């Protein structure tokens, strides 16, 4: 029961021991402990600041990534638009070139047909002229083979010449 109701000497010596311990701790341990606590507190503050800076940097990186992704999308759309325009232009150019080629071929064919037509007409006229000359020659020979017919033909021609 001595522990529950301590005597005055025990309280005195316990108080002295406590004060000596407090003096020794204050003299040698208190400053290093407070320095360690302050160092720990500062390292925690630095870690929190670094974490906040990392968080801000991650947000900036995320924003940059979004911006780069948006630029890539815009560039892709521009390239696709340019490719579609190029395709349309190539198709239009090919159609125009084919039309020009077709028109040239048609014009050349028409010119060739017209040339062949004129050539055929000239040849036909030449053949008709030759046939007419041959027929006229044969008719004249038949007409002029007889002396009476020759005289009659000359008289008819003279009469026709006088009438004109």
Secondary structure, DSSP 4 states (H G I P E B T S, - for coil): -TTTS--HHHHHHHHHHHHHHHHHIIIIIHHHHHHHHHHHHHHHHHHHHHHHHHHHHHHHHHHHHHHHHHHHHHHHHHHHHHHHHHHHHHHHHHHHHHHHHHHHHHHHHHHHHHHHHHHHHHHHHHHHHHHHHHHHHHHHHHHHTSHHHHHHHHHHHHHHHHH-
